[in-house]
């Protein structure tokens, strides 16, 4: 599903050149569950942004579902992102003025999906995520766990094949965090490819495959039994 070859991403902080990703190679099969770990500044978020087509590498090649992504303009990148990728963030990124239901339906609205289909898909997710009594509430009226469940519903409503989660339990108490992790793992069990960036050692250890990053490189990949 994912294939990176010699992917490099550089940033400039003043006159200093920082390697966000340094010639990274990676292959991820459909349906895998990976955690990505490493200290701050190791390249985890840069890798997530490249995989999510939010950022383009300076060099190297990235194939998503056998589609090459190099050279795509932002319109085509956005279309590919909409078809294949869902995102869950630590800070939820819900729109404050919209209700929970409106936040869930927003990606379908932007994609031009007709109202009846929007209602059907959102109703399925609302029921599954036990949000039925909260759909008319705005984010400020929801608990952290409820906000993250709304964010997961929004991520899943376009039926992506890949879910990228950046510190998905970082703002949650232990009980809510456990519920969110169980939900993500349930989705993975149904065939969703799941990649979780985390500093939480216990959460990282739950994934069958763990990537460890340092200075923009994957220094260890448990699928390979050692250094990448």
C-alpha positions in Angstrom: 0.0 0.0 0.0 2.8 2.4 0.9 6.3 2.5 -0.7 8.9 5.1 0.0 12.3 5.2 -1.8 15.0 7.5 -0.7 12.5 10.1 0.5 14.2 13.3 1.8 12.6 16.4 3.3 14.7 19.4 4.4 13.8 22.5 6.3 15.7 25.7 6.9 15.7 27.4 10.3 17.4 30.7 9.6 20.7 29.6 8.1 20.5 26.1 9.6 19.5 23.2 7.4 17.5 20.5 9.2 16.8 17.1 7.8 13.2 16.2 8.5 13.6 13.0 6.6 16.9 11.7 5.4 16.7 9.2 2.5 13.9 7.1 4.1 12.9 3.7 2.6 9.7 2.2 3.9 7.1 -0.4 2.7 3.8 -0.9 4.4 1.3 -3.6 3.3 -2.4 -3.1 3.3 -4.0 -3.9 6.7 -0.8 -3.4 8.7 -0.7 -1.7 12.1 2.5 0.3 12.9 3.6 2.6 15.6 6.2 5.2 15.0 8.4 6.3 17.9 11.3 8.5 18.6 12.3 11.7 20.5 11.0 15.1 19.5 12.6 16.3 16.3 13.3 12.7 15.1 11.1 13.0 12.0 7.9 11.3 13.1 5.6 14.2 12.3 7.4 14.9 9.0 7.0 11.3 8.0 3.3 11.4 8.9 2.8 14.6 6.8 4.5 13.1 3.8 2.5 9.9 4.0 -0.6 11.9 4.4 0.2 14.0 1.3 0.1 17.2 3.5 3.7 17.8 2.6 5.8 16.9 -0.5 9.3 15.5 -0.2 12.3 17.3 -1.7 13.6 14.1 -3.2 12.7 10.5 -3.5 9.5 8.6 -4.5 6.3 7.8 -2.7 3.7 5.4 -4.1 0.3 5.1 -2.4 -1.9 2.2 -3.5 0.5 1.8 -6.5 -0.1 5.4 -7.5 3.0 7.6 -7.8 2.6 10.9 -5.9 5.7 12.7 -7.1 4.9 15.8 -9.2 1.2 15.9 -8.3 -0.2 19.4 -7.9 -2.2 20.3 -4.8 -5.6 19.6 -6.4 -4.6 16.1 -7.4 -2.9 15.5 -4.0 -6.1 16.6 -2.2 -8.2 14.3 -4.4 -5.9 11.3 -3.6 -5.9 12.2 0.1 -9.7 12.4 0.2 -10.0 8.9 -1.4 -7.4 7.0 0.6 -6.4 8.7 3.8 -8.0 9.6 7.2 -6.3 11.7 9.9 -6.7 11.7 13.7 -4.8 14.3 15.7 -4.0 14.9 19.3 -5.8 18.3 19.3 -8.9 16.9 17.4 -9.0 19.8 14.9 -12.8 20.0 15.1 -14.5 23.2 13.9 -15.9 24.9 17.0 -19.0 26.5 15.4 -20.2 23.2 14.0 -22.0 20.5 15.8 -20.6 17.0 16.2 -22.7 15.8 13.4 -21.7 18.7 11.1 -18.1 18.0 11.8 -18.5 14.3 10.9 -20.3 15.2 7.7 -17.9 18.0 6.6 -15.6 15.8 4.5 -18.6 14.4 2.6 -20.0 17.9 2.0 -16.7 19.1 0.6 -16.5 16.0 -1.6 -19.9 16.7 -3.1 -21.6 13.6 -1.7 -25.4 13.9 -1.9 -27.4 14.5 1.4 -29.0 11.1 1.6 -25.7 9.3 1.4 -24.2 11.8 3.9 -27.0 11.0 6.4 -26.6 7.3 5.9 -22.9 7.2 6.4 -22.9 9.6 9.4 -25.7 7.7 11.1 -23.7 4.4 10.9 -20.7 6.0 12.5 -22.7 7.9 15.1 -24.3 4.6 16.2 -21.0 2.6 16.2 -19.1 5.2 18.2 -22.0 5.7 20.7 -22.4 9.4 19.9 -26.1 9.4 19.4 -26.9 11.7 22.3 -24.1 14.1 21.5 -24.5 14.8 17.8 -26.2 18.2 18.3 -23.5 19.4 20.7 -20.6 21.6 19.7 -17.0 20.5 20.5 -16.8 22.8 23.6 -19.7 20.8 25.0 -18.0 17.4 24.6 -15.5 15.6 26.7 -12.0 14.9 25.4 -12.9 11.3 24.6 -16.1 12.3 22.8 -14.2 14.9 20.8 -11.7 12.2 19.7 -14.5 9.8 18.8 -16.1 12.6 16.6 -12.7 13.1 15.0 -12.4 9.4 14.3 -15.9 9.4 12.8 -14.9 12.3 10.6 -11.7 10.5 9.5 -13.6 7.3 8.7 -16.6 8.8 6.9 -14.9 8.9 3.5 -14.0 5.2 4.0 -10.2 5.5 3.7 -7.8 2.6 3.4 -5.2 4.3 5.5 -5.6 6.0 8.9 -2.8 8.2 10.3 -3.0 9.0 14.0 -0.7 11.6 15.6 -0.6 11.1 19.4 -4.3 10.1 19.4 -4.4 9.7 23.2 -2.2 12.6 24.1 -4.9 14.8 25.5 -7.0 12.0 27.0 -7.3 10.5 30.5 -6.4 6.8 30.7 -9.9 5.5 30.4 -10.8 7.6 27.4 -7.4 6.8 25.9 -8.0 3.1 26.2 -11.4 3.4 24.5 -9.9 5.3 21.6 -7.1 2.8 21.2 -9.5 -0.1 21.3 -11.6 1.6 18.6 -8.6 2.2 16.3 -7.5 -1.4 16.7 -11.0 -2.6 16.0 -10.9 -0.7 12.7 -7.5 -2.1 11.9 -8.9 -5.6 12.5 -11.5 -4.9 9.8 -8.7 -4.2 7.3 -7.8 -0.6 7.8 -4.1 0.2 7.6 -3.2 2.0 10.8 -0.1 4.1 11.6 0.1 5.7 15.0 2.8 8.3 16.0 3.3 8.3 19.7 5.6 9.0 22.6 3.7 6.5 24.8 5.7 3.4 25.1 2.8 1.3 26.2 0.7 2.4 23.2 3.6 1.9 20.8 4.2 -1.6 22.1 0.6 -2.6 21.1 1.4 -2.4 17.4 2.7 -5.6 15.8 5.3 -3.5 14.0 7.3 -0.5 15.4 9.4 2.0 13.6 12.0 4.0 15.6 13.2 7.3 14.2 16.2 9.5 15.0 17.5 12.5 13.0 15.2 11.9 10.1 16.0 8.3 9.7 14.3 5.0 10.5 16.9 3.4 12.7 15.0 0.3 13.6 12.0 -1.6 12.2 10.7 -4.5 14.2 9.4 -6.1 11.0 13.0 -6.4 9.9 14.3 -7.5 13.3 16.8 -4.6 13.6 18.2 -1.6 11.9 16.4 -0.4 8.8 
